[in-house]
């Protein structure tokens, strides 16, 4: 661990490794509480977790494979396009597409295995279905999905219990049926497009949409 460094989130001054007198601090990049050794600018009362100090100024991210994302300071109310929670401080942004995401959300894995659904891996895709754990629907939140079993889990519900299919009420079943074609479409986009992120362009998604709408 370096004793001091410069970081793009606070370019004016060098950040120095320090111990908070109170033992706890709020990271000015991610807004989460921290304790112990961390990086600090005493002149500006600016604190960074050690891990946040390692965040680069520019990244690529599977959920937005068309452009790089750049670390930006918060300048007003924003919503993370992955988890839909408010963005309070720094965030990664695609200026071209107005795509915003929390720094910690960029650490989200595209494919996971979970004890909640051990039969198959789950792929993170745009949500068009009811969460199998909390039974809530929000088309703007991404879900971990198993297309083979029609299991859909919010990121926050990944390790919660999955409700049996016969526990879904009639309204949920109707919603599932109405969105069935959309679910298959987005599962295909999430797995195929993201897997080929390095060679994907916006036209690929446009072609998918045109093909889907013509069916």
VMD Tcl script that draws the C-alpha trace (Angstrom):
set ca {
  {0.00 0.00 0.00}
  {1.54 3.32 -1.09}
  {1.99 5.94 1.62}
  {0.65 8.65 -0.71}
  {-0.83 8.98 -4.20}
  {-2.71 11.18 -6.62}
  {-6.19 10.13 -7.73}
  {-8.42 11.42 -10.52}
  {-11.28 11.97 -8.05}
  {-9.20 14.60 -6.23}
  {-6.48 15.90 -8.57}
  {-5.69 19.09 -6.64}
  {-3.67 17.48 -3.85}
  {-1.83 14.30 -3.04}
  {-3.72 11.87 -0.79}
  {-1.83 10.56 2.21}
  {-2.33 7.25 3.99}
  {-3.76 8.02 7.40}
  {-5.77 6.64 10.31}
  {-9.03 8.38 11.17}
  {-8.90 9.73 14.75}
  {-12.47 8.57 15.37}
  {-11.79 5.20 13.73}
  {-14.50 5.69 11.10}
  {-14.96 7.90 8.05}
  {-17.19 8.33 5.00}
  {-15.53 7.64 1.66}
  {-16.01 10.67 -0.58}
  {-16.07 8.51 -3.71}
  {-18.55 5.73 -2.89}
  {-20.33 7.25 0.16}
  {-19.88 4.07 2.22}
  {-18.52 4.03 5.77}
  {-14.93 2.96 6.29}
  {-12.57 2.35 9.19}
  {-8.85 1.95 9.69}
  {-6.17 3.07 7.28}
  {-7.30 5.00 4.22}
  {-6.23 7.81 1.90}
  {-6.97 11.39 2.93}
  {-6.48 15.00 1.88}
  {-6.35 16.86 5.20}
  {-6.65 20.27 3.53}
  {-9.95 19.37 1.83}
  {-11.30 16.83 4.34}
  {-11.43 14.29 1.49}
  {-11.27 10.55 2.29}
  {-10.97 7.46 0.09}
  {-11.12 3.76 0.82}
  {-7.96 1.98 -0.25}
  {-10.00 0.03 -2.83}
  {-11.70 3.19 -4.14}
  {-8.28 4.78 -4.57}
  {-7.53 1.99 -7.06}
  {-10.50 2.82 -9.29}
  {-9.33 3.98 -12.74}
  {-10.57 7.10 -14.48}
  {-11.87 5.07 -17.45}
  {-13.33 1.54 -17.60}
  {-15.20 -0.81 -19.92}
  {-18.33 -2.49 -18.54}
  {-20.29 -5.46 -19.92}
  {-23.68 -3.82 -19.24}
  {-22.75 -0.98 -21.61}
  {-20.28 -2.49 -24.09}
  {-20.51 0.22 -26.75}
  {-18.47 2.95 -25.05}
  {-16.02 3.39 -22.20}
  {-17.30 4.86 -18.93}
  {-15.54 7.78 -17.26}
  {-15.41 8.57 -13.55}
  {-17.39 11.74 -12.83}
  {-18.13 13.81 -9.70}
  {-21.77 14.03 -8.70}
  {-23.32 17.30 -9.89}
  {-26.99 16.70 -9.18}
  {-29.65 14.02 -8.66}
  {-28.92 10.89 -10.69}
  {-30.03 7.27 -10.73}
  {-27.74 4.30 -11.28}
  {-28.86 2.59 -14.50}
  {-27.96 -0.83 -13.10}
  {-29.47 -0.92 -9.58}
  {-31.78 2.15 -9.89}
  {-30.61 3.53 -6.53}
  {-29.65 7.23 -6.24}
  {-26.10 8.27 -7.11}
  {-24.82 10.53 -4.35}
  {-21.17 11.20 -5.16}
  {-18.83 9.87 -7.85}
  {-20.12 7.61 -10.60}
  {-19.09 6.16 -13.95}
  {-20.80 7.72 -16.96}
  {-21.11 7.28 -20.70}
  {-21.56 10.85 -21.87}
  {-22.76 9.75 -25.31}
  {-25.59 7.57 -23.98}
  {-26.26 9.19 -20.59}
  {-25.57 5.84 -18.94}
  {-24.65 6.20 -15.24}
  {-23.55 3.54 -12.79}
  {-22.23 3.38 -9.23}
  {-18.53 2.51 -8.96}
  {-19.41 -0.50 -6.80}
  {-22.03 -1.65 -9.33}
  {-19.29 -1.95 -11.96}
  {-17.92 -4.81 -9.85}
  {-21.14 -6.77 -10.45}
  {-20.51 -10.10 -12.17}
  {-22.23 -10.85 -15.46}
  {-22.70 -14.57 -14.71}
  {-23.03 -16.08 -11.24}
  {-23.87 -19.30 -9.47}
  {-25.98 -19.11 -6.30}
  {-27.34 -21.57 -3.73}
  {-30.74 -20.02 -4.41}
  {-30.71 -21.64 -7.87}
  {-27.83 -24.14 -8.03}
  {-29.00 -25.90 -11.21}
  {-27.67 -23.31 -13.69}
  {-25.69 -20.10 -13.85}
  {-27.63 -16.84 -13.86}
  {-26.92 -14.06 -16.37}
  {-27.45 -10.38 -15.57}
  {-29.89 -8.96 -18.15}
  {-32.33 -6.01 -18.39}
  {-35.36 -6.93 -16.30}
  {-38.68 -7.65 -17.96}
  {-40.14 -10.02 -15.38}
  {-41.13 -10.44 -11.74}
  {-38.35 -11.22 -9.29}
  {-38.71 -14.84 -8.17}
  {-37.66 -13.91 -4.62}
  {-39.43 -10.65 -3.68}
  {-42.24 -10.98 -6.27}
  {-41.85 -7.36 -7.40}
  {-41.72 -6.16 -11.01}
  {-39.70 -3.17 -12.19}
  {-38.80 -3.06 -15.86}
  {-35.96 -0.62 -15.18}
  {-33.98 -2.89 -12.82}
  {-31.64 -5.55 -14.12}
  {-32.15 -9.14 -13.02}
  {-30.04 -12.25 -12.78}
  {-31.93 -14.66 -15.03}
  {-31.97 -18.36 -15.82}
  {-33.88 -18.56 -19.10}
  {-34.18 -22.36 -18.93}
  {-36.03 -22.28 -15.60}
  {-37.61 -18.80 -15.81}
  {-35.91 -17.81 -12.55}
  {-35.31 -14.07 -12.17}
  {-33.57 -12.43 -9.21}
  {-32.81 -8.83 -8.36}
  {-29.17 -8.22 -7.49}
  {-30.23 -7.51 -3.91}
  {-32.33 -10.70 -3.84}
  {-29.64 -12.98 -5.24}
  {-29.22 -14.97 -2.03}
  {-32.85 -14.92 -0.88}
  {-35.38 -17.76 -1.15}
  {-37.04 -18.40 -4.52}
  {-40.84 -18.63 -4.37}
  {-42.34 -21.81 -5.90}
  {-44.10 -21.25 -9.21}
  {-47.51 -22.15 -7.75}
  {-47.18 -19.36 -5.16}
  {-47.39 -16.69 -7.87}
  {-50.80 -15.02 -7.94}
  {-52.91 -14.81 -11.07}
  {-51.83 -11.25 -11.89}
  {-48.20 -12.28 -11.77}
  {-48.87 -15.23 -14.08}
  {-50.63 -12.98 -16.58}
  {-47.71 -10.55 -16.47}
  {-45.29 -13.42 -16.99}
  {-47.25 -14.67 -20.01}
  {-47.52 -11.22 -21.56}
  {-43.79 -10.64 -21.20}
  {-42.64 -14.12 -22.21}
  {-41.41 -13.11 -25.69}
  {-39.65 -10.07 -24.21}
  {-37.92 -12.25 -21.63}
  {-36.47 -14.56 -24.29}
  {-35.38 -11.57 -26.36}
  {-33.56 -9.84 -23.49}
  {-31.99 -13.08 -22.30}
  {-30.57 -13.51 -25.80}
  {-29.32 -9.90 -25.85}
  {-27.81 -10.19 -22.37}
  {-25.89 -13.36 -23.14}
  {-24.92 -12.85 -26.78}
  {-24.34 -9.11 -26.96}
  {-22.46 -8.83 -23.68}
  {-20.33 -11.86 -24.48}
  {-19.15 -10.11 -27.64}
  {-18.77 -6.66 -26.07}
  {-15.35 -6.06 -27.58}
  {-16.73 -6.18 -31.14}
  {-20.28 -4.96 -30.55}
  {-21.61 -1.61 -31.76}
  {-24.91 0.19 -31.29}
  {-26.11 -1.14 -34.64}
  {-26.10 -4.70 -33.26}
  {-28.72 -3.88 -30.64}
  {-30.70 -1.92 -33.23}
  {-30.78 -4.99 -35.49}
  {-31.95 -7.15 -32.61}
  {-34.79 -4.73 -31.89}
  {-35.84 -4.60 -35.55}
  {-35.83 -8.40 -35.81}
  {-37.84 -8.73 -32.60}
  {-40.44 -6.14 -33.61}
  {-40.89 -7.76 -37.02}
  {-41.76 -11.18 -35.46}
}
mol new
graphics top color blue
foreach p $ca { graphics top sphere $p radius 0.5 }
foreach p [lrange $ca 0 end-1] q [lrange $ca 1 end] { graphics top cylinder $p $q radius 0.2 }
display resetview
